Amino acid sequence: MKISTGSDHRGLHQRKIIGESIAACGHEVNDLGTMTTDSCDYPDIARLVAHSVTGGGCDRGILVCGTGIGMSIAANKVKGIRAALCPDENSAKFSRLHNDANVLCLPGDNFDDDQLRSIIKLWLTTDFEGGRHARRLEKVAQMENEF
């Protein structure tokens, strides 16, 4: 898989660990920034990552900001994105199993490096269960066309 990553200025360190974890799982990293500690606007990064996923260039995306909330809100504005804010391993697992999340949003302030590596590996190796969950995701997709 090819995975896009992005963060605001508060997620630079975590994004480095995320990139290493993606590569350790045998996947390609598409790092979309930010590249400095200068303050930046998280929606700009969320847009880049989300469009890299919906445009077909990348299979999934991972976003980091201080709380993960802003990235999650912004990424979910892009049609076809199922971004999940996952503050723990259980959330990461079920975001894939039941919700087929294609973007993982993480709170950069919450994890040590080992916890972060564990969540990334779990999210990348968990497959969508399908079945009744696919029916529910189809209903979510239909909601994107209501406006």
Order of alpha helices (4+ residues) and beta strands (2+ residues): beta-alpha-beta-alpha-beta-alpha-beta-alpha-beta-alpha-alpha
